[in-house]
Amino acid sequence: MLLGLGIAATAAAIAGGQSTCTPADPCLPDPTSASFAALGLALLVGWWLPTLAAAAAVLFAVLQFTYDGNTIGHSVFPLWAILHVGHLIYLRRARASQQRLAARSALPIPADWQRPLEAGSMPLLHWVRMGGVVIGLLGALVTGSLYLSADRSDAELMRDATVLEATVESIDPNDIFYITLRPERQVEELPELINLEVVEEYAVGERVPIRVNPADPDWTHLVAEPPDRTDWLLLGAVLLLAGLGATALAVRVDVRRRLLLARTPTTGLPVRILRMPGEPGVGIATVDKDLVCADAPLAVPQREEQRHIAPVADGAPETFPVEWGYVVGAFHDGGVIGIVTKDVAAAGTGPLSALSDLLPFDESWSDPEDDVDFDRLLARSAPVPVDDPVTPLTLPWRDRPGTWDRLKGILWLALAAAALVLLMTTPEAEQDLLQAGIITVVVISLIVDGADSLLSSIRVDRDSVRLSSAWRHHVTPLSSVVQVRRAGDVVLLVDDADATSTTQHAEDPGEDEGIIAIGAGEDAAALASALDEATTIARANHPGGGSAGFAASTAHRWRLSALVLALLIAAVVAVALRATFL
């Protein structure tokens, strides 16, 4: 959300702060534009490094308010910085709460397990981060010297420069900001026609003053648009801030590791640990379920550093040995921890990552890109028992978008509207095909994703399951369901009696698909029991219904919202074409 608000604030400030370059009021170089490095840093790292992002947002808001006359920016950027600080305070409170909960749940570590944590060797990336401030300073010094050299050169050329009147001879048909000028009188060493790249739009035949110096014909520029060398300052600021941020992160980890290594742990939080000997990483699982809740980089014990681990055969599932152990240190997202088991006591080498979703052991918890693996989901699922003691839910059951999904949908649509306004009002976008195309794709993506967040739902009644997106309803009769299974908080409906061998699957039933997966949370057990009863009754009322399968029995109906979305997307494309070509 902070990223979207930051982009919207930047777009609003740009749209409200545009000015025209004229000979009487030229667009002079602004060294304070280097402060945009702080804005970019806050936008890029807000999700991963909230403390650094908040500091960058506050720094940019202060610099913008102090040195920039953009009144819209004076309003939106301080507000955005306050939201960053509020987000940081919320995270700090949440992490403190997590740490207090872990401390209350800590137990004494068995005496024969108590020993100092092994420091191990830190990864190369850590040392690169430690040297980030040096790299950033060197980069800032180099770019700063290049800026000063270019600025001195401009000042020397300016002293002996001559101002001439010129006429716009032609404009590049592929780039309206690339023009050809014909000076009204010829100057020795200067060409008859001068090609310039400009920032304002000019018309053929328009008279404009230019500044020339025969000592450097390439230095020629419009009086309204003097040379701007501040890009070097911006690059230097980016390097410096990135270096400072990287070093701050490395120092934070190093200090917390030293505090952790300074004592022999005697208490810890009991967990189950997934760790491949010789590998620098660990998964931390709950003690009562086969679910991974966090992972962290871990020092490799010295006795395992030279150990040869046989490679996993192609196609074979990668499994991690599971053992009981204890977590010591700051057990919260971003904290630095150590682990103690019967055989190993090692310190972490980086911040812990708390997973947003609990992942089963048999899923690749070390590869967050594997969101859903239906084959593994089926493998660990089980049919509803005949004498299921769980009280069935009363159907119908609905799963509508939650508060966060609705807020995200509204925000995405608001950002789409803001981007569309930007497309219609920004002069550069009116003729720049690439820029207009990028904005159009972004607007359409935001509209589709926002509509899905607001309108997607699941409804289960005694006769059918209806899965709805912003575009269509998919209605599957329960008479076509052969088996109801459950894997944790996911209910699976399958149309094949041999469910564990089924390979055709999807969250939305369609052609050649044989599984419907419903994430039901705490209602999973009761919903599975209710569906088992309902499917038994439906099959009795429609003998042979299960032989058709989902592909043949599922009805697909377009929603009215699909027509609205199609018309809206067509309107966006039309606006983009009009802004670009007309």
C-alpha positions as CSV (number, residue, x, y, z in Angstrom):
1,M,0.0,0.0,0.0
2,L,2.8,2.4,0.9
3,L,4.4,1.7,-2.6
4,G,1.1,2.5,-4.3
5,L,0.6,5.7,-2.3
6,G,4.2,6.8,-3.0
7,I,3.7,6.3,-6.7
8,A,0.4,8.2,-6.6
9,A,2.0,11.0,-4.5
10,T,4.9,11.3,-7.0
11,A,2.4,11.4,-10.0
12,A,0.3,14.1,-8.3
13,A,3.4,16.2,-7.5
14,I,4.7,15.9,-11.0
15,A,1.4,16.7,-12.6
16,G,0.9,19.7,-10.3
17,G,4.5,21.0,-10.5
18,Q,5.1,21.3,-14.2
19,S,6.4,24.5,-15.5
20,T,7.3,25.8,-19.0
21,C,10.9,26.7,-20.0
22,T,11.2,30.1,-21.6
23,P,14.1,32.5,-22.4
24,A,12.8,34.8,-19.7
25,D,12.4,32.0,-17.1
26,P,14.8,29.2,-18.1
27,C,14.8,25.7,-16.6
28,L,18.0,26.1,-14.6
29,P,19.8,23.0,-13.2
30,D,18.6,22.1,-9.7
31,P,21.3,20.4,-7.6
32,T,18.6,19.5,-5.0
33,S,17.1,17.1,-7.5
34,A,19.6,14.6,-6.1
35,S,17.1,14.2,-3.2
36,F,15.0,12.0,-5.5
37,A,17.5,9.3,-4.7
38,A,15.9,9.1,-1.3
39,L,12.4,8.9,-2.9
40,G,13.5,6.0,-5.1
41,L,15.1,4.2,-2.1
42,A,11.9,4.5,-0.1
43,L,9.8,3.2,-2.9
44,L,12.1,0.2,-3.6
45,V,12.9,-1.1,-0.2
46,G,9.7,-0.4,1.8
47,W,8.7,-4.0,1.8
48,W,12.0,-5.5,2.7
49,L,13.7,-2.8,4.8
50,P,11.0,-0.7,6.5
51,T,13.4,1.2,8.8
52,L,15.6,2.3,5.9
53,A,12.5,3.1,3.8
54,A,11.0,5.3,6.6
55,A,14.3,7.2,7.1
56,A,14.6,7.8,3.3
57,A,10.9,9.0,3.1
58,V,11.4,11.4,6.0
59,L,14.7,12.7,4.5
60,F,13.0,13.3,1.1
61,A,10.0,15.0,2.7
62,V,12.2,17.4,4.6
63,L,14.4,18.2,1.6
64,Q,11.4,18.6,-0.7
65,F,9.6,20.9,1.8
66,T,12.8,22.9,2.4
67,Y,14.1,23.4,-1.2
68,D,11.3,22.6,-3.6
69,G,8.5,25.1,-4.3
70,N,6.0,22.4,-5.4
71,T,3.0,23.1,-3.1
72,I,1.4,19.7,-3.9
73,G,4.6,18.0,-2.9
74,H,4.6,20.0,0.3
75,S,1.3,18.3,1.2
76,V,1.6,14.7,-0.1
77,F,5.2,13.8,0.7
78,P,5.2,14.7,4.5
79,L,1.9,12.7,4.8
80,W,3.5,9.8,3.0
81,A,6.5,10.0,5.3
82,I,4.2,10.0,8.4
83,L,2.6,6.8,7.0
84,H,6.0,5.2,6.7
85,V,6.8,6.1,10.3
86,G,3.5,4.8,11.5
87,H,4.1,1.6,9.6
88,L,7.5,1.2,11.2
89,I,6.0,1.8,14.7
90,Y,3.4,-0.8,14.0
91,L,6.0,-3.3,12.9
92,R,8.2,-2.6,15.9
93,R,5.2,-3.2,18.2
94,A,4.3,-6.4,16.4
95,R,7.9,-7.7,16.6
96,A,8.1,-6.8,20.3
97,S,4.8,-8.7,20.8
98,Q,6.3,-11.7,19.0
99,Q,9.4,-11.6,21.1
100,R,7.4,-11.4,24.3
101,L,5.3,-14.4,23.2
102,A,8.5,-16.4,22.4
103,A,10.0,-15.5,25.8
104,R,6.9,-16.7,27.6
105,S,7.1,-20.0,25.8
106,A,10.8,-20.5,26.3
107,L,12.0,-23.6,28.2
108,P,15.3,-24.6,29.8
109,I,17.7,-26.3,27.3
110,P,18.9,-29.7,28.5
111,A,22.2,-29.4,30.3
112,D,24.0,-31.7,27.9
113,W,22.9,-29.6,25.0
114,Q,24.1,-26.3,26.4
115,R,27.3,-25.1,24.7
116,P,28.4,-21.8,23.0
117,L,27.0,-21.1,19.6
118,E,29.4,-21.6,16.7
119,A,29.9,-18.4,14.8
120,G,30.8,-20.1,11.5
121,S,31.8,-18.0,8.5
122,M,29.6,-15.1,7.2
123,P,28.5,-15.2,3.6
124,L,30.3,-13.1,1.0
125,L,27.2,-10.9,0.6
126,H,27.6,-9.8,4.3
127,W,31.1,-8.5,3.7
128,V,30.0,-6.7,0.5
129,R,27.3,-5.0,2.5
130,M,29.8,-4.1,5.2
131,G,31.9,-2.3,2.6
132,G,28.9,-0.7,1.0
133,V,29.5,2.6,2.7
134,V,33.0,2.7,1.3
135,I,31.8,1.8,-2.2
136,G,29.0,4.4,-1.9
137,L,31.5,7.1,-0.8
138,L,33.9,6.4,-3.6
139,G,31.1,6.4,-6.1
140,A,29.7,9.7,-4.7
141,L,33.2,11.2,-4.8
142,V,33.7,10.1,-8.5
143,T,30.3,11.3,-9.6
144,G,30.7,14.5,-7.6
145,S,34.0,15.3,-9.3
146,L,32.5,14.6,-12.7
147,Y,29.6,17.0,-11.9
148,L,32.0,19.8,-10.7
149,S,34.2,19.3,-13.8
150,A,31.2,19.5,-16.1
151,D,29.9,22.5,-14.2
152,R,33.3,24.4,-14.5
153,S,33.4,23.6,-18.2
154,D,29.9,25.0,-18.7
155,A,30.9,28.2,-16.8
156,E,34.0,28.7,-19.0
157,L,32.0,28.2,-22.2
158,M,29.3,30.5,-20.9
159,R,31.7,33.4,-20.5
160,D,32.6,33.5,-24.2
161,A,29.2,32.3,-25.5
162,T,27.0,34.2,-28.1
163,V,23.2,34.3,-28.2
164,L,21.7,33.9,-31.7
165,E,18.2,33.7,-33.0
166,A,17.3,30.4,-34.7
167,T,14.3,29.0,-36.5
168,V,12.9,25.5,-36.0
169,E,13.6,23.9,-39.4
170,S,12.1,20.5,-38.7
171,I,11.0,18.1,-36.0
172,D,11.8,14.4,-35.9
173,P,8.5,12.5,-36.7
174,N,9.5,9.7,-34.3
175,D,10.5,12.0,-31.4
176,I,9.0,15.5,-31.1
177,F,11.8,16.4,-28.6
178,Y,14.5,16.1,-31.3
179,I,14.5,19.3,-33.4
180,T,16.7,20.8,-36.2
181,L,17.4,24.5,-36.0
182,R,18.8,27.0,-38.6
183,P,20.7,30.0,-37.0
184,E,19.8,33.4,-38.6
185,R,23.5,34.1,-39.1
186,Q,26.4,31.8,-39.6
187,V,29.2,31.6,-37.0
188,E,32.6,30.1,-37.9
189,E,33.0,26.5,-36.7
190,L,29.3,26.0,-36.4
191,P,27.2,23.8,-38.8
192,E,24.5,25.4,-41.0
193,L,21.9,23.2,-39.3
194,I,22.0,22.3,-35.6
195,N,20.3,19.3,-34.1
196,L,19.2,19.5,-30.5
197,E,17.3,17.4,-27.9
198,V,14.9,19.6,-25.9
199,V,12.4,19.2,-23.1
200,E,9.6,21.4,-24.4
201,E,7.5,21.1,-27.5
202,Y,8.2,23.5,-30.4
203,A,6.6,24.1,-33.7
204,V,8.2,24.3,-37.2
205,G,9.0,27.9,-38.0
206,E,9.1,29.0,-34.4
207,R,11.9,31.4,-33.5
208,V,14.0,30.5,-30.5
209,P,17.2,32.0,-29.0
210,I,20.2,29.7,-28.8
211,R,23.5,30.0,-27.0
212,V,26.6,29.0,-28.9
213,N,30.4,28.9,-28.5
214,P,32.6,28.1,-31.5
215,A,35.1,26.5,-29.2
216,D,32.7,23.6,-28.6
217,P,29.9,23.3,-31.2
218,D,28.4,20.3,-29.3
219,W,27.7,22.6,-26.3
220,T,25.1,24.6,-28.2
221,H,21.7,24.7,-26.4
222,L,18.5,26.8,-26.1
223,V,18.7,29.8,-23.9
224,A,15.5,28.4,-22.2
225,E,17.1,25.1,-21.6
226,P,20.7,25.4,-20.3
227,P,22.8,22.3,-19.8
228,D,21.9,20.1,-16.8
229,R,24.7,18.1,-15.2
230,T,22.8,17.2,-12.0
231,D,22.4,13.6,-13.2
232,W,25.8,13.0,-11.8
233,L,24.7,14.3,-8.4
234,L,21.6,12.0,-8.6
235,L,23.8,9.0,-9.4
236,G,26.2,9.8,-6.6
237,A,23.3,10.2,-4.1
238,V,21.9,6.8,-5.2
239,L,25.3,5.1,-4.7
240,L,25.8,6.8,-1.3
241,L,22.4,6.0,0.1
242,A,22.5,2.4,-1.2
243,G,25.9,2.0,0.4
244,L,24.8,3.4,3.7
245,G,21.7,1.3,3.7
246,A,23.6,-1.9,2.9
247,T,26.2,-1.2,5.6
248,A,23.5,-0.3,8.2
249,L,21.9,-3.7,7.5
250,A,25.2,-5.5,7.8
251,V,26.2,-3.7,11.0
252,R,22.8,-4.4,12.6
253,V,23.2,-8.1,11.9
254,D,26.8,-8.1,13.1
255,V,26.0,-6.4,16.4
256,R,23.1,-8.7,17.1
257,R,25.2,-11.8,16.3
258,R,28.0,-10.6,18.6
259,L,25.4,-10.2,21.4
260,L,24.1,-13.7,20.7
261,L,27.5,-15.2,20.6
262,A,28.6,-13.5,23.8
263,R,26.7,-16.0,26.1
264,T,25.9,-19.7,26.2
265,P,22.2,-20.1,25.8
266,T,20.4,-21.9,28.6
267,T,16.8,-21.3,27.5
268,G,15.1,-21.4,24.2
269,L,11.8,-21.8,22.3
270,P,11.2,-25.5,21.5
271,V,10.7,-26.0,17.8
272,R,11.3,-28.6,15.1
273,I,14.1,-27.8,12.7
274,L,14.5,-28.6,9.0
275,R,18.2,-28.5,8.1
276,M,20.3,-30.1,5.4
277,P,23.8,-30.8,7.0
278,G,26.4,-28.7,5.3
279,E,23.8,-26.2,3.9
280,P,23.7,-22.6,5.2
281,G,20.0,-22.4,6.0
282,V,17.3,-23.6,8.4
283,G,13.6,-24.0,8.4
284,I,11.7,-23.6,11.7
285,A,8.5,-25.6,12.2
286,T,5.8,-25.6,14.8
287,V,5.9,-28.4,17.3
288,D,2.4,-29.6,16.9
289,K,1.9,-29.6,13.1
290,D,4.1,-30.4,10.1
291,L,4.1,-26.7,9.1
292,V,7.1,-24.4,8.6
293,C,6.6,-20.9,10.1
294,A,10.0,-19.2,9.4
295,D,13.4,-19.7,7.8
296,A,16.8,-18.1,8.4
297,P,20.3,-18.1,7.1
298,L,22.5,-20.2,9.4
299,A,26.2,-20.7,9.9
300,V,27.5,-24.0,8.8
301,P,29.1,-25.9,11.7
302,Q,32.8,-26.4,11.2
303,R,32.6,-30.1,11.2
304,E,30.1,-30.0,8.3
305,E,32.0,-27.5,6.1
306,Q,33.9,-30.1,4.3
307,R,31.2,-32.7,4.3
308,H,30.2,-34.0,0.9
309,I,26.4,-33.9,0.3
310,A,25.2,-36.2,-2.6
311,P,23.3,-34.2,-5.2
312,V,19.5,-34.8,-5.4
313,A,18.6,-36.9,-8.4
314,D,16.6,-35.1,-11.2
315,G,12.9,-35.5,-10.5
316,A,13.4,-36.7,-6.9
317,P,11.7,-34.6,-4.2
318,E,14.1,-32.8,-2.0
319,T,13.6,-33.7,1.7
320,F,15.0,-32.0,4.7
321,P,15.9,-33.9,7.9
322,V,13.6,-32.9,10.8
323,E,15.0,-32.7,14.4
324,W,13.9,-31.3,17.7
325,G,15.7,-28.2,18.9
326,Y,15.5,-24.8,20.4
327,V,15.6,-21.3,18.9
328,V,17.5,-18.6,20.9
329,G,17.8,-14.9,20.3
330,A,15.3,-12.5,18.7
331,F,12.6,-14.9,17.3
332,H,10.6,-12.4,15.2
333,D,10.6,-11.3,11.6
334,G,13.9,-9.6,11.0
335,G,15.6,-10.9,14.2
336,V,18.9,-12.7,14.4
337,I,18.6,-16.2,16.0
338,G,20.6,-19.2,16.8
339,I,19.6,-22.9,16.9
340,V,20.5,-25.5,19.4
341,T,19.9,-29.2,18.8
342,K,21.5,-32.4,20.3
343,D,24.4,-32.2,17.9
344,V,24.5,-28.6,16.6
345,A,24.6,-25.1,18.1
346,A,25.0,-22.4,15.5
347,A,24.3,-18.7,15.1
348,G,22.3,-17.2,12.3
349,T,24.1,-15.2,9.6
350,G,21.3,-12.9,8.6
351,P,17.8,-11.8,9.6
352,L,15.0,-14.4,10.1
353,S,12.1,-14.4,7.7
354,A,8.6,-15.2,9.1
355,L,6.5,-16.8,6.4
356,S,3.2,-15.2,5.7
357,D,1.7,-18.6,5.1
358,L,2.5,-21.8,7.0
359,L,4.0,-24.3,4.5
360,P,3.9,-28.1,4.9
361,F,7.1,-30.0,5.1
362,D,6.4,-31.6,1.8
363,E,6.3,-28.3,0.0
364,S,9.4,-26.5,-1.1
365,W,9.5,-24.0,1.8
366,S,12.9,-22.9,0.7
367,D,11.5,-21.8,-2.7
368,P,8.7,-19.3,-2.2
369,E,7.8,-19.3,-5.9
370,D,6.2,-22.7,-5.5
371,D,2.8,-21.3,-4.3
372,V,0.7,-24.4,-4.9
373,D,1.6,-27.9,-5.7
374,F,-1.6,-29.9,-6.2
375,D,0.2,-33.3,-6.5
376,R,1.8,-32.8,-3.1
377,L,-1.4,-31.4,-1.7
378,L,-3.2,-34.5,-2.8
379,A,-0.5,-36.8,-1.5
380,R,-0.9,-35.4,2.0
381,S,-4.7,-35.2,1.9
382,A,-7.1,-37.8,3.3
383,P,-10.7,-38.6,2.6
384,V,-13.4,-37.6,5.1
385,P,-13.7,-40.5,7.5
386,V,-17.0,-42.4,7.5
387,D,-17.6,-41.8,11.2
388,D,-16.3,-38.2,11.2
389,P,-16.9,-36.7,14.6
390,V,-16.8,-33.1,13.2
391,T,-20.2,-31.3,13.2
392,P,-20.9,-30.4,9.5
393,L,-21.4,-26.8,8.6
394,T,-24.9,-25.6,7.6
395,L,-24.8,-24.9,3.9
396,P,-24.7,-22.6,2.0
397,W,-21.1,-21.5,2.9
398,R,-19.5,-18.4,1.4
399,D,-16.0,-17.1,1.2
400,R,-16.0,-13.5,0.2
401,P,-13.0,-11.1,-0.1
402,G,-11.6,-10.1,3.2
403,T,-11.0,-6.5,4.4
404,W,-7.4,-6.5,3.0
405,D,-8.6,-7.8,-0.4
406,R,-11.3,-5.1,-0.6
407,L,-8.8,-2.4,0.4
408,K,-6.3,-3.6,-2.1
409,G,-9.0,-3.7,-4.8
410,I,-10.1,-0.1,-4.0
411,L,-6.5,1.1,-3.9
412,W,-5.6,-0.6,-7.2
413,L,-8.6,1.0,-9.0
414,A,-7.8,4.4,-7.5
415,L,-4.2,4.0,-8.8
416,A,-5.5,3.0,-12.2
417,A,-7.7,6.2,-12.2
418,A,-4.7,8.3,-11.2
419,A,-2.5,6.7,-13.9
420,L,-5.2,7.3,-16.5
421,V,-5.4,11.0,-15.5
422,L,-1.6,11.2,-15.8
423,L,-1.8,9.7,-19.3
424,M,-4.4,12.3,-20.3
425,T,-2.7,15.3,-18.8
426,T,1.0,14.8,-19.1
427,P,2.3,16.6,-22.2
428,E,5.1,14.0,-22.8
429,A,2.6,11.1,-22.7
430,E,0.5,12.8,-25.4
431,Q,3.1,12.0,-28.1
432,D,5.3,9.3,-26.5
433,L,4.1,5.9,-27.8
434,L,6.3,3.9,-25.4
435,Q,5.4,5.8,-22.3
436,A,1.7,5.8,-23.2
437,G,1.9,2.0,-23.9
438,I,3.5,1.3,-20.5
439,I,1.0,3.4,-18.6
440,T,-1.9,1.7,-20.5
441,V,-0.6,-1.8,-19.6
442,V,-0.3,-0.7,-15.9
443,V,-3.8,0.8,-15.9
444,I,-5.3,-2.4,-17.4
445,S,-3.4,-4.6,-15.0
446,L,-4.5,-2.6,-12.0
447,I,-8.2,-2.6,-13.2
448,V,-8.2,-6.4,-13.7
449,D,-6.4,-7.2,-10.5
450,G,-8.5,-4.7,-8.5
451,A,-11.8,-6.0,-9.9
452,D,-10.7,-9.6,-9.1
453,S,-9.8,-8.6,-5.5
454,L,-13.3,-7.1,-5.0
455,L,-15.4,-9.6,-6.8
456,S,-13.8,-13.0,-6.5
457,S,-15.8,-15.4,-4.2
458,I,-16.7,-19.0,-3.5
459,R,-20.2,-20.3,-2.7
460,V,-21.0,-23.8,-1.6
461,D,-24.6,-25.0,-1.3
462,R,-26.3,-28.4,-1.2
463,D,-26.3,-28.8,-5.0
464,S,-23.2,-27.1,-6.4
465,V,-20.0,-25.2,-5.9
466,R,-19.7,-21.7,-7.5
467,L,-16.3,-20.2,-8.0
468,S,-16.5,-16.6,-9.2
469,S,-14.0,-14.2,-10.6
470,A,-14.5,-10.7,-12.0
471,W,-15.2,-12.3,-15.4
472,R,-17.2,-15.5,-14.9
473,H,-19.1,-17.8,-12.6
474,H,-17.9,-21.5,-12.7
475,V,-20.8,-23.7,-11.3
476,T,-20.0,-27.3,-10.7
477,P,-22.8,-29.7,-9.6
478,L,-21.9,-31.8,-6.5
479,S,-23.3,-34.9,-8.3
480,S,-20.0,-34.8,-10.4
481,V,-17.9,-35.0,-7.2
482,V,-16.6,-38.5,-6.6
483,Q,-14.6,-37.8,-3.5
484,V,-14.1,-35.1,-0.8
485,R,-10.7,-34.9,0.8
486,R,-9.0,-32.5,3.2
487,A,-5.3,-31.4,3.5
488,G,-5.0,-29.0,6.5
489,D,-7.2,-26.0,5.9
490,V,-7.8,-26.9,2.2
491,V,-10.8,-28.9,1.1
492,L,-10.4,-30.9,-2.2
493,L,-13.2,-32.0,-4.5
494,V,-12.1,-34.6,-7.0
495,D,-13.9,-36.2,-10.0
496,D,-11.6,-39.3,-10.0
497,A,-12.0,-42.1,-7.6
498,D,-8.2,-42.6,-7.7
499,A,-7.6,-39.1,-6.4
500,T,-3.9,-39.6,-5.5
501,S,-3.1,-40.3,-9.1
502,T,-5.0,-37.3,-10.5
503,T,-2.8,-34.8,-12.3
504,Q,-5.4,-32.5,-13.9
505,H,-6.2,-29.8,-11.5
506,A,-7.0,-26.1,-10.9
507,E,-8.5,-23.7,-8.5
508,D,-11.1,-22.7,-11.1
509,P,-12.7,-25.8,-12.7
510,G,-12.5,-25.9,-16.4
511,E,-11.7,-28.1,-19.4
512,D,-9.6,-31.2,-18.6
513,E,-9.4,-30.3,-14.9
514,G,-10.3,-32.7,-12.1
515,I,-9.7,-31.0,-8.8
516,I,-11.4,-28.0,-7.0
517,A,-9.3,-26.7,-4.1
518,I,-11.1,-24.5,-1.5
519,G,-9.1,-22.8,1.2
520,A,-11.5,-22.7,4.1
521,G,-9.3,-21.8,7.0
522,E,-10.8,-22.8,10.4
523,D,-14.0,-24.1,8.7
524,A,-12.1,-26.7,6.6
525,A,-13.0,-29.8,8.7
526,A,-16.7,-28.8,9.1
527,L,-17.0,-27.8,5.5
528,A,-15.4,-31.1,4.3
529,S,-17.9,-33.0,6.5
530,A,-20.8,-31.0,5.1
531,L,-19.6,-31.5,1.5
532,D,-19.2,-35.2,2.0
533,E,-22.9,-35.5,3.1
534,A,-24.1,-33.2,0.3
535,T,-22.2,-35.0,-2.5
536,T,-23.5,-38.4,-1.3
537,I,-27.1,-37.1,-1.5
538,A,-26.4,-35.4,-4.9
539,R,-25.0,-38.6,-6.4
540,A,-28.0,-40.5,-5.1
541,N,-30.4,-38.1,-6.8
542,H,-28.4,-38.0,-10.0
543,P,-27.0,-41.6,-10.6
544,G,-24.0,-41.6,-12.9
545,G,-23.3,-37.9,-12.4
546,G,-19.7,-38.5,-11.3
547,S,-18.8,-40.2,-14.5
548,A,-19.1,-37.0,-16.5
549,G,-16.2,-35.3,-14.6
550,F,-15.8,-31.6,-13.9
551,A,-14.9,-30.6,-17.5
552,A,-18.2,-31.8,-18.9
553,S,-20.5,-30.9,-16.0
554,T,-19.2,-27.4,-15.0
555,A,-21.2,-24.5,-16.4
556,H,-19.4,-21.3,-17.2
557,R,-21.4,-18.1,-17.2
558,W,-20.2,-14.6,-18.0
559,R,-20.8,-12.0,-15.3
560,L,-22.2,-8.5,-16.0
561,S,-19.0,-7.2,-14.5
562,A,-17.1,-8.8,-17.4
563,L,-19.0,-6.5,-19.8
564,V,-18.2,-3.5,-17.6
565,L,-14.5,-4.5,-17.5
566,A,-14.4,-5.0,-21.2
567,L,-15.9,-1.6,-21.9
568,L,-13.6,0.0,-19.4
569,I,-10.5,-1.6,-20.9
570,A,-11.6,-0.6,-24.4
571,A,-12.1,3.0,-23.1
572,V,-8.5,3.0,-21.6
573,V,-7.1,1.8,-24.9
574,A,-9.1,4.4,-26.8
575,V,-7.8,7.2,-24.5
576,A,-4.2,6.0,-24.9
577,L,-4.5,5.9,-28.7
578,R,-6.1,9.4,-28.7
579,A,-3.4,10.8,-26.4
580,T,-0.6,9.3,-28.6
581,F,-1.8,9.9,-32.1
582,L,-4.3,12.7,-32.0
